[in-house]
């Protein structure tokens, strides 16, 4: 579950539930801070640093979706079709399942983006594999179902999930996840070999990127400082001329 809290310049908070779409701030201009709250498997809420947005409304606004919005909407729509295809295949209705998968794959070609999106390109790869696995009941049972369930889990949680030997499909993979994946493979080869501790992993990450731990907070406070300076400049420019 994800909760977004939008604060406007007057200090009013507006919580919004998770889902696909946009928060429409019709007829409103000013500064907005957006924080995301996510409830983990333990039930505890964690939050991100708020992002600051300046919204200026005109008398005749033009509605336009960004590439990121288009890609996210298409990702969710595609995932639903993949789930429907998997459910049909589980009932041995491979023909209809295949049609669903092909429809989802074709739908990804219709999206109009200014530049390629990594998640959309990954979905194309996943659907190409899914179409192969839906060619027969044997291939679906041996590989297709586990592959489809893995894709669903991966995109539902927006977290990396291994596809077994297929390491080319890696949505949401992070450097830390890659490290853990390599450690798991080493452990499989030699279970007696001690694994690095969490503290060891943190030391290696710090050596690779000394600012990794503070970069998000630093970026947030720089945005706040820059916005404060802009507000001061606006006040100075609007002062009465003598």
N, C-alpha and C positions, 0 to 999 in steps of 0.2 A: 504494500500500500504506500502511495506517495501523496503527500499533502503539500500544497503550495500556499504560502501566505504572502499576500500582496499588500504592501503598505504604501499609501500615497503621501504626498507632501504634507497633508493635514494630520497625519498620524493614524489614520483609520486603517485597520487590518481587515483583509478580506480573505478568509480561507477558502480554498478551492480543492475539490477532490481530484484524484488522478483520472486520467483518461486521454483520449485523443481529441484534439481540437485546440482552440485558442481561448485565452481569457480576453473578452471583449470589454474594453474600457471606453465605451461610447460616450462622446461628448466631454471627455475629461482630458485635461492637459496638466502637465507637471512632472514631478519626479516620483518614480516608483521603485521600491525595493522588493525583490522577489527572493524568498527563501524556500528551499525544498526540504521537506521532512519525510524521511523514509522509515517505516517500521520494519525492523529485521525479523529474523526467525525467532529471536528470543522475546520479541514483543516490545523491545526498547526503541525509542525514537532517536534518530540521529539527524542532524541538520547540516546544511551547507552554509557557507558565508553568503549573505545576501548579495545579489547582483543589482546594480543600480541602472535604471533605464530612464531616459528622458523621453516623454511622450508629448508630441505637439499635434493637436487636432486642427484640421482645416475645415472650412465650411463645406467643402465637397471632397471628403476623403476617398482615396482609391484603395480598394482592398486588393492586396497582393501577398501571396504566400511565398515565404523564403524557400530555398532549396531544402534546408533542413526540415522544415515543416512538411513539405511535399514527400520527402523521403520517409519521414516517420509515419505519416498517414498510410503510405503505401506499404511500409513494413508490417504494420498491424493488420491491414487488409489481407496481405499475402499470408501472414501467419494463420489467420482464421481459415483461409482456403486450404492451407497445409494440414491443419487439424481436421477439417472435414474430409480431406482425402485419406488421411490416416484412419479415421473412424470408418469410412467406407471399406477400406482395405481390410480392416480387422473383421469385417463381416463377409469377407471373401468377394466383395463387389469390386474387383480390380478394374473393370472397364470404366465405371463411373469415377473411381478414385484417380485413375490415370487422366481422365478428362479434367478433373479438378486441378490436378498438378500442372497440366498443360495450360489451363486457363490462367493459373497463378503466374506461371512463367511468362506467358504472353503479356500479361498485365504489366509486368515490370519493364517491358520494352516501350510502353506507352507513356511512361513518366517523363516529363520535360524538365530536365535539370541542366544548369549552365555548365556543370562539370561532373564527372563521375562521382558517385557516392559509394564508399567502401562497403557499407552494410547492404546496399541494394545489389552491388556486384557479388557479394557473398551469397545473398539469397538466390541469385541466378545460378550460382554453382550448386547450391543445395538442391534446388529444384531440378537441375539437370541430373543430379545423382538420384533423386527421388523417382524421376521418370524412368530411369534405368531399372531401379529396384521394383517398380510396379509392372514390369513386363511379364512376370510370372509369379504364381503363388509361392514357388520355391525360393526365388530371389527375395521376395518380400519377407518371408518368414526368417530366412537366414540372415539378411542384412537390412532390409528395408524398414522393418518396424522399429528396430533399435535406433536406426539413423533418424527416422522421423520423430521418435520420442526425444532424442537428444536435441534435435533442432527446436522442438517446442519448448523444452526446458531452457535452452540457451536464450531464445528470443523472449520468452515470458519474463525471465529474470534479468535479461540483458547482462548475462555473465558468460564467460567462456566455458564451453563444455567440449571435451575431447570426442572426436569421431573415430577413435581407434587408430588404425594405421593411416587414415587420411588426415595428414597434417596441413593440407593446403587450405582447408576451410577453418578459419580461425577468427570468427567475429568476437569482439569484446576482449580479445587477448591483451593483457597488460604485461609489462616487463616482469612484475612480481609473479604473475601467473605463469609466465614462461619459465621462471626460475623454479617454481614449485613443480612444474611439469617435468623439467629435467631431473630434479631431485627424485621424483617418483620413479622415473625410468632407471636411474642409478640404483635405487633401492630394490627395484625388481631384479636387476642383474645380480646384486650382492646385498642381501638383507642384513648381513653382519656388519657392513660398512656404516659407521655412524653418520647421521645426517646433520647438516648445519642447524644450529639453533636459530630461533627467531631473532635473537640479538646479533648473531653472525650475519643474517640476511640484511638487517638494518644497517650494519656497518658497511657492507658491500654496496648497498643502495646509496648511502651517504657519500661514499668515495666516488661513485659514478656520477652523482648529481647532488652536490652539497646544499643546493637550495630547494631540493624536492619537498622537504618537510614544511618549509615556511612560504614557498612560492604562492600557493592559493591565498593565504591570509595576507601576504604582502601585496599581492595584486588587488585584493579587495580594499585594503586601506589606502592604497595609492589612488584608486578610483574615487574613494570618499574625499581624499585630500584635493584631488584635481577638481572635483565637483564643487567643493567648498570655495576654492579659489575662483572658479567661474562665477559663483554666486556673489562673491565679494566684488569682482570686476563689474558685474551687472549693476550692483548697487551704486558703485562709484560712477559708472557711466550714466545712470539715471538721476544723479543728484541735480538739484536746481542750479542753473547757470546764473552767475552773478553778473 
